[in-house]
Amino acid sequence: MKKVKVGIIGCGNISSIYFEAGSKFDIIEIAACADLDLAKAKEQAEQFGVPKACTVDELLADPDIEIVVNLTIPHAHAEIHMRALQAGKHTYGEKPLAVTMEDGERILALAKEKNLLVGSAPDTFLGGGIQTCRKLIDDGWIGKPIAATAFMMGSGPESWHPNPGFLYEVGAGPMFDMGPYYLTALINLIGPVRRVSGSAQMTYPERTITNDIDYGKKIPVEVPTHIAGTLDFENGAVGTIITSVDVWGSKLPHLEIYGSKGTLVVPDPNTFDGPVYVKRHNQSEFMAMPLTHGFTQNSRGLGLMDMAYAIRNGREHRASGEMAYHVLELMHGFHLSSEQGVHYAVASSCKQPAALSADLPRNGLDG
Ligand SMILES: NC(=O)c1ccc[n+]([C@@H]2O[C@H](COP(=O)([O-])OP(=O)(O)OC[C@H]3O[C@@H](n4cnc5c(N)ncnc54)[C@H](O)[C@@H]3O)[C@@H](O)[C@H]2O)c1
């Protein structure tokens, strides 16, 4: 199969794992990379053997590049997605799809008009852990899902991220930065959501960086940092979510799905691995379940690979723009519900992505 040539825009902290994906999967070839800071693009190109480091304009003008991979900060996501589509390229980006719903809509509309694909992280739901959970649900191990819980509880990225300022700007915060992992996993396991409610607070107006680079520096907070929400799924299940960077510790589970015939403990949706546990109605203990699917290592880029196969084989891709837009609307919905004191009725929907086969080649997705 002819490789799909990819150009990466944004060569910061997360980019290395995407550059590595270029050598892990046969379907893509990373042909160029760009950054506002050309030195960063050159550094990554040299480290990962990418033939061209260039400006964003040069990358977008390269006729060989079919997919632009957008690894910029959230505020730049919409602009880069739109420019990539205008240049006739498919586009795949880090989460969130965009900061505002209006920008998300514009991206999907332009892609439709140009007959191009939009894809978005997270793609951890394609990993062995969550695909095993999906198979267990599809095979009826817990019966019909009737409820779910999702808890992302921590003390914030300012202790480890080299550039944590943007993670407290509008478009980030715990819901927009971490919520996509949990919400995408829930949509993959249960389906789309019709209504949400939320209570959100900004607990501290500023945070103190404790990484090695800027230790002691204060950063302003623009967004809620503790958000508690509920979700009514289209299939009738009810979910509870908390995303917080205001707690020093928690023993709450990451994700659990409660079915009519049992309970499923889902692994951390920010990872690709297990463990997975099930307790059926007629059992007294939880059982550790063997993983049925591969890609259990850090396989960021899987969603991009899936999109590359989708382009070559003319099928739908799983980490889709439609699902990312639905997630974006849910995240806004929690905040809007809190501000307005009412439930938020969700206007968008999306298809539950197709489950992956348990029998795939080591470095491919389409058999
Ligand atoms: N760091 C992580 O662990 C992590 C994990 C998962 C997802 N993400 C997501 O990946 C994205 C990037 O995060 P990061 O941690 O790599 O950030 P970063 O700040 O380390 O890197 C972002 C890079 O994008 C470049 N950039 C910004 N605007 C640009 C523009 N308009 N044109 C070209 N380049 C531009 C910056 O110069 C920088 O090099 C974010 O959406 C984040 O949510 C990060």
PDBQT file of the ligand as one rigid body, heavy atoms in Angstrom, charges set to zero:
ROOT
HETATM    1  N1  LIG A 401       2.535  17.292  26.647  1.00  0.00    +0.000 N 
HETATM    2  C1  LIG A 401       1.743  16.253  26.799  1.00  0.00    +0.000 C 
HETATM    3  O1  LIG A 401       2.016  15.326  27.596  1.00  0.00    +0.000 OA
HETATM    4  C2  LIG A 401       0.505  16.128  25.953  1.00  0.00    +0.000 A 
HETATM    5  C3  LIG A 401      -0.141  14.920  25.998  1.00  0.00    +0.000 A 
HETATM    6  C4  LIG A 401      -1.241  14.729  25.187  1.00  0.00    +0.000 A 
HETATM    7  C5  LIG A 401      -1.689  15.769  24.401  1.00  0.00    +0.000 A 
HETATM    8  N2  LIG A 401      -1.080  16.964  24.392  1.00  0.00    +0.000 N 
HETATM    9  C6  LIG A 401      -1.620  18.031  23.532  1.00  0.00    +0.000 C 
HETATM   10  O2  LIG A 401      -0.685  18.307  22.496  1.00  0.00    +0.000 OA
HETATM   11  C7  LIG A 401      -0.761  19.704  22.142  1.00  0.00    +0.000 C 
HETATM   12  C8  LIG A 401       0.622  20.291  22.272  1.00  0.00    +0.000 C 
HETATM   13  O3  LIG A 401       1.039  20.139  23.597  1.00  0.00    +0.000 OA
HETATM   14  P1  LIG A 401       2.582  20.202  23.995  1.00  0.00    +0.000 P 
HETATM   15  O4  LIG A 401       2.616  19.748  25.388  1.00  0.00    +0.000 OA
HETATM   16  O5  LIG A 401       3.413  19.514  22.951  1.00  0.00    +0.000 OA
HETATM   17  O6  LIG A 401       2.807  21.787  23.921  1.00  0.00    +0.000 OA
HETATM   18  P2  LIG A 401       4.188  22.575  23.697  1.00  0.00    +0.000 P 
HETATM   19  O7  LIG A 401       3.940  23.962  24.126  1.00  0.00    +0.000 OA
HETATM   20  O8  LIG A 401       5.299  21.801  24.290  1.00  0.00    +0.000 OA
HETATM   21  O9  LIG A 401       4.372  22.524  22.085  1.00  0.00    +0.000 OA
HETATM   22  C9  LIG A 401       3.545  23.218  21.197  1.00  0.00    +0.000 C 
HETATM   23  C10 LIG A 401       4.389  23.645  20.000  1.00  0.00    +0.000 C 
HETATM   24  O10 LIG A 401       3.527  24.235  19.011  1.00  0.00    +0.000 OA
HETATM   25  C11 LIG A 401       4.184  25.382  18.483  1.00  0.00    +0.000 C 
HETATM   26  N3  LIG A 401       3.151  26.284  17.984  1.00  0.00    +0.000 N 
HETATM   27  C12 LIG A 401       2.233  26.980  18.694  1.00  0.00    +0.000 A 
HETATM   28  N4  LIG A 401       1.439  27.680  17.867  1.00  0.00    +0.000 NA
HETATM   29  C13 LIG A 401       1.865  27.422  16.611  1.00  0.00    +0.000 A 
HETATM   30  C14 LIG A 401       1.445  27.848  15.325  1.00  0.00    +0.000 A 
HETATM   31  N5  LIG A 401       0.416  28.690  15.167  1.00  0.00    +0.000 N 
HETATM   32  N6  LIG A 401       2.111  27.384  14.247  1.00  0.00    +0.000 NA
HETATM   33  C15 LIG A 401       3.147  26.531  14.399  1.00  0.00    +0.000 A 
HETATM   34  N7  LIG A 401       3.586  26.093  15.587  1.00  0.00    +0.000 NA
HETATM   35  C16 LIG A 401       2.959  26.526  16.678  1.00  0.00    +0.000 A 
HETATM   36  C17 LIG A 401       4.969  25.948  19.644  1.00  0.00    +0.000 C 
HETATM   37  O11 LIG A 401       6.049  26.762  19.192  1.00  0.00    +0.000 OA
HETATM   38  C18 LIG A 401       5.452  24.675  20.349  1.00  0.00    +0.000 C 
HETATM   39  O12 LIG A 401       6.695  24.235  19.860  1.00  0.00    +0.000 OA
HETATM   40  C19 LIG A 401      -1.801  20.330  23.070  1.00  0.00    +0.000 C 
HETATM   41  O13 LIG A 401      -3.032  20.386  22.392  1.00  0.00    +0.000 OA
HETATM   42  C20 LIG A 401      -1.881  19.344  24.233  1.00  0.00    +0.000 C 
HETATM   43  O14 LIG A 401      -3.176  19.345  24.819  1.00  0.00    +0.000 OA
HETATM   44  C21 LIG A 401       0.034  17.160  25.132  1.00  0.00    +0.000 A 
ENDROOT
TORSDOF 0
